[in-house]
Amino acid sequence: MARHFDAIIVGAGQAGPPLAGRLTSAGQTVAVIERKLVGGTCVNYGCIPTKTLVASAHTAHTARRGAEYGIGTGDITVDMAVVKARKDKIVLGDRSGVESWIEGMDGATLIRGHARFSGPKTIVIDDDETITADKIFLNTGGRAVVPNIPGLDDIDYLTNVGVLELDVVPTHLVIVGGSYIALEFAQMYRRFGAQVTVVEKGPRLTSREDEDTSAAIKDILEAEGITVVLGATGLRVAKHAGGFALTPVDGADPIIGSHLLVATGRQPNTDDLGLVAAGVETDARGYVKTDDQLRTNVEGVWAMGDCNGKGAFTHTSWNDYEIVAANLLDDDPRRVSDRVPAYALYIDPPLGRAGLTVDDVRRSGRKALVAKRPMTRVGRAVEKGETQGFMKVVVDAETKEILGAAILGVGGDEVIHCIIDVMTAKLPYTAISRTMHIHPTVSELVPTLLQELAPLE
């Protein structure tokens, strides 16, 4: 006979465990099903391991710059086995913590296996066990897209999962893709000592950003010795004595590399959930369709995190959980549309982003104000010897509300939050421009930036 629970959560990523905690605290029985690693992408293959590696790479980079600060360091070496061991230890600690959290919940049952719908209220695990619930929450995450590149199947290539297992520094790491994951790994491994080439099919890196932001990011990477190849529209790859040969366009010289990382995007883990059996609708890319409160078209089924296509970040997944819990348990009608889109690119210096780009605002046709300040005019950045990048903000000329911002510079991933908070509160930009900030900080120049607004042309 099928076991019955009050709720089933498929996937133990960022949204699933905290929702299980709220539901069990409310006296409900919950089954949490995970087929691979508890913690999801963030803990195992995303934020936690990559930012741990970024920290090691930053340390190596700073040590090499010691002479600029009057510090003698001698020859800098990178022991990749130790770097990896540090990363693995931190990941294991986080994953074990989430496992213990779920297992310690009174009323929660952690089930290992592959879940598939056999009906709108029924889940079959590994074709062996059947469980039912009145409420089912999908939190199945996503995985790397593998593009159709001729010859790719003939070589051993890496995705964001496999590259984390390297315990040696590649001789020449070639990365296909010019967006966020690709660029973080590019700078990281360049700082570890690898030769790095980034190959992007488009005309510029990070195509969702404004052109000046993309150009500045390219300058930052090239200044560290990373080769950037753009307009690679005819990629093909073949085995080579040195590893592989990647030809970016017909007639171009092949790029000979030792390791190939494919980082061309993500796709949702929804193709093997039996969604048709439940009647759950997806869009053309496989993302589960949801409304503003993350309900699917099937009553009693919700979708949270990367599988719903509404953010694909750890923070959006967590906020998905908060929205679902608020509506179910707190009589608080929170909505996805309430949040300000925000994210960061963790190259060094980082990019903090919120809301619309300037290009977005231009396309909308609305009247706006814009201001931009180079980090060379931010005292704290000068003192730290980290003056790459700029601050930029765009404001609605009529409502005076901030429409978006890009902080590419030291501390940009933290500074952006004062702007996000004001945008969420729907306050005018003067809520920041007239605020006294602490000196000396990077954030203290945000009020000054906003005092320099001029009409967007």
PLY file of the C-alpha trace (Angstrom):
ply
format ascii 1.0
element vertex 457
property float x
property float y
property float z
element edge 456
property int vertex1
property int vertex2
end_header
0.00 0.00 0.00
1.11 3.56 -0.69
2.31 5.63 2.24
0.47 8.92 2.64
2.01 12.22 3.74
0.54 15.67 4.14
3.18 16.97 1.72
5.84 15.65 -0.65
8.87 17.74 -1.62
10.77 16.47 -4.66
14.34 17.71 -4.42
16.43 18.83 -1.45
17.91 22.01 -2.87
17.57 25.49 -1.42
13.78 25.72 -1.24
12.89 22.17 -0.19
14.50 21.77 3.26
13.32 25.09 4.74
9.80 24.45 3.47
9.92 21.00 5.10
10.93 22.75 8.31
7.99 25.14 8.18
5.49 22.41 7.32
6.67 20.00 10.01
6.67 22.81 12.57
3.02 23.27 11.67
2.39 19.61 12.54
2.38 18.21 9.02
4.09 15.04 7.82
6.51 15.60 4.95
8.46 13.32 2.60
11.60 14.90 1.13
12.84 12.93 -1.88
16.39 13.36 -3.18
17.93 11.20 -5.89
21.49 12.53 -5.65
23.06 14.94 -3.16
21.16 16.83 -0.49
21.71 20.57 -0.78
21.20 20.86 -4.51
23.33 22.79 -6.96
24.34 25.57 -4.57
25.88 23.34 -1.95
27.35 20.67 -4.21
28.14 22.16 -7.63
27.46 25.88 -7.44
27.85 28.71 -4.96
29.61 26.95 -2.09
32.35 25.09 -4.00
32.94 27.78 -6.62
33.19 30.66 -4.18
35.52 28.56 -2.03
37.75 28.12 -5.09
37.40 31.81 -5.93
38.73 32.61 -2.45
41.80 30.45 -3.02
42.36 32.02 -6.44
42.00 35.52 -4.97
44.59 34.70 -2.32
47.07 33.58 -4.99
46.41 36.71 -7.03
46.82 39.03 -4.04
50.05 37.30 -3.01
51.49 37.84 -6.50
50.68 41.55 -6.16
52.46 41.79 -2.82
55.24 44.02 -4.11
52.67 46.69 -5.05
51.86 47.01 -1.35
55.44 46.80 -0.18
55.14 43.15 0.84
57.68 40.51 -0.18
56.19 37.09 -0.81
58.69 35.13 -2.87
57.57 32.64 -5.49
53.84 31.84 -5.34
52.82 28.23 -5.86
49.40 26.60 -6.07
48.83 23.12 -4.69
45.61 22.21 -6.45
45.16 19.05 -4.42
45.07 21.14 -1.23
42.79 23.71 -2.86
40.38 20.94 -3.84
40.56 19.30 -0.40
39.62 22.60 1.24
36.68 22.95 -1.13
35.54 19.37 -0.53
35.67 19.81 3.24
33.49 22.91 3.14
31.00 21.31 0.75
30.75 18.16 2.86
30.17 20.23 5.98
27.34 22.16 4.35
25.75 19.06 2.84
25.95 17.15 6.11
24.38 20.10 7.89
21.38 20.12 5.55
21.00 16.33 5.89
21.06 16.56 9.68
18.56 19.40 9.57
16.04 17.36 7.56
16.59 14.16 9.51
16.13 16.05 12.77
12.71 17.41 11.82
9.88 15.78 13.72
7.53 14.62 10.99
9.97 14.63 8.07
11.14 11.54 6.18
14.16 11.80 3.87
13.79 9.30 1.01
16.64 8.55 -1.40
15.63 7.82 -4.96
14.27 9.08 -8.27
10.74 10.44 -8.02
8.19 10.39 -10.84
4.51 11.27 -10.93
2.07 8.49 -11.70
-0.86 10.83 -11.07
-1.46 14.37 -9.75
-1.21 13.24 -6.09
0.97 10.15 -6.47
4.75 9.77 -6.64
6.60 6.55 -7.51
10.20 6.26 -6.28
12.62 4.18 -8.36
9.64 2.24 -9.77
9.52 0.52 -6.40
7.76 2.58 -3.73
4.60 4.64 -4.07
3.69 7.58 -1.83
0.83 10.06 -1.96
0.13 13.56 -0.66
-2.42 16.33 -1.04
0.38 18.87 -1.58
3.42 18.26 -3.80
6.29 20.71 -4.22
8.84 20.42 -7.03
12.35 21.63 -6.23
14.32 19.61 -8.78
16.86 22.20 -9.92
18.74 22.27 -13.19
21.83 21.03 -15.00
24.30 22.17 -17.63
23.22 22.43 -21.25
25.53 20.48 -23.57
25.52 22.18 -26.98
25.62 20.37 -30.29
29.26 20.92 -31.22
30.62 18.58 -33.90
33.24 16.27 -32.37
32.36 17.07 -28.76
31.31 13.49 -27.98
34.74 12.27 -29.09
36.64 14.01 -26.31
36.49 14.15 -22.52
34.91 17.52 -21.82
33.94 19.11 -18.50
30.81 20.83 -17.24
30.45 22.84 -14.03
30.26 19.50 -12.16
33.35 17.80 -13.53
35.60 20.84 -13.40
35.18 20.94 -9.62
36.90 17.57 -9.35
40.19 18.72 -10.89
43.12 18.31 -8.52
45.69 19.63 -11.00
46.01 22.96 -12.76
45.22 22.53 -16.48
47.95 23.45 -18.90
45.43 25.23 -21.11
41.78 25.47 -20.09
39.49 26.35 -22.99
36.00 27.47 -22.00
33.08 27.47 -24.42
30.65 30.12 -23.20
30.96 33.76 -22.22
28.48 34.21 -19.42
28.60 34.08 -15.62
29.69 30.50 -14.85
32.21 30.52 -17.70
33.87 33.74 -16.60
34.15 32.82 -12.94
36.00 29.63 -13.86
38.12 31.50 -16.41
39.53 33.98 -13.93
39.79 31.39 -11.18
41.93 28.98 -13.19
44.01 31.74 -14.70
44.91 32.78 -11.16
45.74 29.17 -10.33
48.28 29.32 -13.15
46.54 27.87 -16.21
46.55 29.37 -19.66
42.88 30.22 -20.28
40.91 30.93 -23.46
37.23 31.91 -23.43
35.32 31.19 -26.64
31.93 32.91 -27.04
29.59 32.66 -30.04
28.13 36.13 -29.52
29.68 39.52 -30.26
30.41 40.22 -26.58
30.60 38.63 -23.14
27.67 38.66 -20.68
25.16 39.63 -23.34
22.39 40.44 -20.85
24.44 43.35 -19.48
24.91 46.82 -20.95
27.68 47.08 -23.52
29.93 49.17 -21.27
29.62 46.56 -18.52
30.46 43.73 -20.93
33.44 45.67 -22.27
34.76 46.40 -18.78
34.46 42.73 -17.81
36.41 41.75 -20.92
39.11 44.30 -20.07
39.41 42.94 -16.53
39.87 39.36 -17.76
42.26 40.25 -20.57
44.38 42.30 -18.16
45.07 39.05 -16.29
46.17 37.27 -19.46
42.92 35.53 -20.42
42.36 35.23 -24.16
38.82 36.08 -25.28
37.55 34.89 -28.67
34.20 36.35 -29.78
31.95 35.57 -32.73
32.71 31.84 -32.58
29.75 30.73 -34.70
31.14 27.59 -36.34
32.65 25.64 -33.46
34.01 22.16 -33.98
36.38 20.08 -31.90
38.67 17.12 -32.54
41.22 15.05 -30.69
44.80 16.33 -30.75
48.13 15.14 -29.41
48.04 18.02 -26.92
44.50 17.16 -25.82
42.02 18.61 -28.31
41.79 21.18 -31.08
38.87 23.61 -31.03
38.20 25.54 -34.21
36.10 28.65 -33.47
35.14 29.56 -37.06
35.84 28.16 -40.49
39.31 29.09 -41.64
40.53 30.13 -38.18
43.53 28.55 -36.52
42.49 25.84 -34.06
42.91 26.42 -30.34
44.90 23.59 -28.77
43.86 22.89 -25.20
44.40 20.35 -22.45
40.97 20.70 -20.80
37.64 21.81 -22.29
34.90 23.30 -20.10
31.45 23.66 -21.64
29.49 26.44 -19.90
26.79 27.53 -22.32
23.73 27.65 -20.08
21.42 25.64 -17.86
18.26 23.57 -18.31
15.65 22.39 -15.79
15.53 18.87 -14.37
11.95 18.27 -15.43
12.20 15.86 -18.36
12.15 12.72 -16.20
9.54 13.63 -13.57
6.50 12.13 -15.27
4.87 15.56 -15.44
2.52 14.43 -18.20
1.04 11.79 -15.88
0.21 14.55 -13.40
-0.98 17.00 -16.05
1.63 19.60 -15.01
2.39 22.04 -17.82
5.86 23.17 -18.90
7.02 25.79 -21.38
8.99 25.16 -24.57
12.28 24.99 -22.62
10.97 22.52 -20.04
10.43 24.94 -17.17
7.35 24.25 -15.04
4.74 26.95 -15.59
3.66 28.67 -12.39
1.61 31.66 -11.37
2.74 34.59 -9.24
2.52 32.44 -6.09
4.35 29.47 -7.66
1.26 27.30 -8.14
1.21 25.09 -11.23
-1.87 24.47 -13.35
-2.59 21.37 -11.23
-4.23 22.09 -7.89
-1.99 21.11 -4.99
1.26 21.16 -7.01
3.85 23.94 -6.73
7.27 24.46 -8.36
10.17 26.24 -6.66
13.74 27.06 -7.59
15.55 26.52 -10.88
12.88 24.23 -12.35
10.34 27.08 -12.65
12.49 29.48 -14.68
11.80 32.46 -12.43
15.35 33.20 -11.35
17.72 30.23 -11.33
19.72 31.56 -8.38
20.07 30.30 -4.82
18.51 33.49 -3.49
15.52 33.25 -5.83
15.00 29.63 -4.83
15.05 30.57 -1.15
12.64 33.41 -1.82
10.38 30.95 -3.64
10.21 28.94 -0.42
9.36 32.09 1.54
6.57 32.97 -0.89
5.04 29.49 -0.76
5.29 29.28 3.03
3.84 32.76 3.52
0.80 31.94 1.40
0.20 28.48 2.87
0.98 29.03 6.52
0.97 32.74 7.33
-2.06 34.09 5.44
0.43 36.48 3.81
-0.17 36.84 0.04
3.44 37.27 -1.09
4.19 37.12 -4.83
7.13 36.55 -7.15
6.45 39.91 -8.79
7.15 41.65 -5.47
10.88 40.99 -5.69
13.51 43.04 -7.48
15.58 40.93 -9.90
19.12 40.85 -8.55
22.27 38.77 -8.93
26.05 38.94 -8.93
28.93 37.85 -11.14
31.78 36.65 -8.93
34.78 37.58 -10.94
37.18 39.89 -9.12
36.14 42.64 -8.84
32.54 41.39 -8.68
29.52 42.72 -10.47
26.42 43.42 -8.39
23.24 43.88 -10.43
19.71 44.96 -9.63
16.68 45.68 -11.77
16.87 46.92 -15.35
19.91 47.69 -17.45
20.22 51.07 -19.13
19.59 49.32 -22.45
16.34 47.90 -21.00
15.23 51.38 -20.00
16.07 52.84 -23.42
14.03 50.14 -25.13
11.08 50.88 -22.83
11.00 54.48 -24.07
10.50 55.96 -20.62
12.20 59.17 -19.50
15.10 58.40 -17.21
18.14 59.76 -15.44
21.51 58.01 -15.31
24.78 58.43 -13.44
28.10 56.64 -13.73
31.27 56.89 -11.63
34.53 55.03 -12.26
36.01 53.15 -9.32
39.14 55.28 -9.75
37.02 58.02 -8.12
36.08 55.86 -5.11
38.52 56.53 -2.29
38.19 53.13 -0.63
38.93 51.40 -3.93
42.03 53.53 -4.43
43.25 52.78 -0.90
42.79 49.06 -1.48
44.51 49.21 -4.86
41.41 47.83 -6.58
40.16 50.49 -8.98
38.79 48.46 -11.89
35.16 48.94 -12.89
32.49 51.53 -12.20
29.16 52.27 -10.50
26.09 52.99 -12.61
22.46 53.66 -11.73
19.35 54.53 -13.76
16.31 56.31 -12.29
12.78 56.99 -13.56
12.67 60.71 -14.31
9.02 61.03 -13.28
8.60 58.79 -10.24
12.21 59.24 -9.04
12.33 55.50 -8.27
15.52 53.58 -9.04
15.02 51.33 -12.06
18.32 49.48 -11.97
21.99 49.54 -11.09
25.30 47.89 -11.87
28.18 48.00 -9.41
31.24 46.50 -11.08
34.02 46.98 -8.58
35.46 46.03 -5.24
32.59 45.14 -2.89
30.04 45.44 -5.70
28.23 42.29 -4.59
27.63 43.88 -1.17
27.18 47.54 -2.14
24.29 46.68 -4.47
22.08 45.71 -1.53
21.49 49.28 -0.38
20.02 49.91 -3.81
17.99 46.68 -3.80
16.45 47.61 -0.45
15.34 51.04 -1.63
13.97 49.59 -4.89
11.99 46.97 -2.97
10.55 49.65 -0.69
9.64 51.69 -3.80
11.23 54.76 -2.29
12.62 57.63 -4.39
16.36 57.68 -5.05
16.64 60.53 -2.53
16.23 57.92 0.23
19.87 57.07 -0.53
21.20 60.32 -1.99
20.36 62.17 1.24
21.59 59.42 3.54
24.87 59.76 5.46
27.07 56.73 4.79
30.19 55.71 6.68
33.63 56.87 5.49
35.79 55.34 4.15
33.67 52.75 2.34
32.69 51.92 -1.21
29.03 52.39 -0.28
29.57 56.02 0.72
29.88 56.95 -2.96
26.38 55.70 -3.81
24.74 58.90 -2.46
27.29 60.96 -4.40
26.58 58.94 -7.54
22.88 59.65 -7.20
23.55 63.36 -6.82
25.16 63.30 -10.28
22.12 62.04 -12.22
21.64 63.46 -15.71
19.04 62.82 -18.44
19.48 59.54 -20.29
20.07 60.25 -23.96
0 1
1 2
2 3
3 4
4 5
5 6
6 7
7 8
8 9
9 10
10 11
11 12
12 13
13 14
14 15
15 16
16 17
17 18
18 19
19 20
20 21
21 22
22 23
23 24
24 25
25 26
26 27
27 28
28 29
29 30
30 31
31 32
32 33
33 34
34 35
35 36
36 37
37 38
38 39
39 40
40 41
41 42
42 43
43 44
44 45
45 46
46 47
47 48
48 49
49 50
50 51
51 52
52 53
53 54
54 55
55 56
56 57
57 58
58 59
59 60
60 61
61 62
62 63
63 64
64 65
65 66
66 67
67 68
68 69
69 70
70 71
71 72
72 73
73 74
74 75
75 76
76 77
77 78
78 79
79 80
80 81
81 82
82 83
83 84
84 85
85 86
86 87
87 88
88 89
89 90
90 91
91 92
92 93
93 94
94 95
95 96
96 97
97 98
98 99
99 100
100 101
101 102
102 103
103 104
104 105
105 106
106 107
107 108
108 109
109 110
110 111
111 112
112 113
113 114
114 115
115 116
116 117
117 118
118 119
119 120
120 121
121 122
122 123
123 124
124 125
125 126
126 127
127 128
128 129
129 130
130 131
131 132
132 133
133 134
134 135
135 136
136 137
137 138
138 139
139 140
140 141
141 142
142 143
143 144
144 145
145 146
146 147
147 148
148 149
149 150
150 151
151 152
152 153
153 154
154 155
155 156
156 157
157 158
158 159
159 160
160 161
161 162
162 163
163 164
164 165
165 166
166 167
167 168
168 169
169 170
170 171
171 172
172 173
173 174
174 175
175 176
176 177
177 178
178 179
179 180
180 181
181 182
182 183
183 184
184 185
185 186
186 187
187 188
188 189
189 190
190 191
191 192
192 193
193 194
194 195
195 196
196 197
197 198
198 199
199 200
200 201
201 202
202 203
203 204
204 205
205 206
206 207
207 208
208 209
209 210
210 211
211 212
212 213
213 214
214 215
215 216
216 217
217 218
218 219
219 220
220 221
221 222
222 223
223 224
224 225
225 226
226 227
227 228
228 229
229 230
230 231
231 232
232 233
233 234
234 235
235 236
236 237
237 238
238 239
239 240
240 241
241 242
242 243
243 244
244 245
245 246
246 247
247 248
248 249
249 250
250 251
251 252
252 253
253 254
254 255
255 256
256 257
257 258
258 259
259 260
260 261
261 262
262 263
263 264
264 265
265 266
266 267
267 268
268 269
269 270
270 271
271 272
272 273
273 274
274 275
275 276
276 277
277 278
278 279
279 280
280 281
281 282
282 283
283 284
284 285
285 286
286 287
287 288
288 289
289 290
290 291
291 292
292 293
293 294
294 295
295 296
296 297
297 298
298 299
299 300
300 301
301 302
302 303
303 304
304 305
305 306
306 307
307 308
308 309
309 310
310 311
311 312
312 313
313 314
314 315
315 316
316 317
317 318
318 319
319 320
320 321
321 322
322 323
323 324
324 325
325 326
326 327
327 328
328 329
329 330
330 331
331 332
332 333
333 334
334 335
335 336
336 337
337 338
338 339
339 340
340 341
341 342
342 343
343 344
344 345
345 346
346 347
347 348
348 349
349 350
350 351
351 352
352 353
353 354
354 355
355 356
356 357
357 358
358 359
359 360
360 361
361 362
362 363
363 364
364 365
365 366
366 367
367 368
368 369
369 370
370 371
371 372
372 373
373 374
374 375
375 376
376 377
377 378
378 379
379 380
380 381
381 382
382 383
383 384
384 385
385 386
386 387
387 388
388 389
389 390
390 391
391 392
392 393
393 394
394 395
395 396
396 397
397 398
398 399
399 400
400 401
401 402
402 403
403 404
404 405
405 406
406 407
407 408
408 409
409 410
410 411
411 412
412 413
413 414
414 415
415 416
416 417
417 418
418 419
419 420
420 421
421 422
422 423
423 424
424 425
425 426
426 427
427 428
428 429
429 430
430 431
431 432
432 433
433 434
434 435
435 436
436 437
437 438
438 439
439 440
440 441
441 442
442 443
443 444
444 445
445 446
446 447
447 448
448 449
449 450
450 451
451 452
452 453
453 454
454 455
455 456
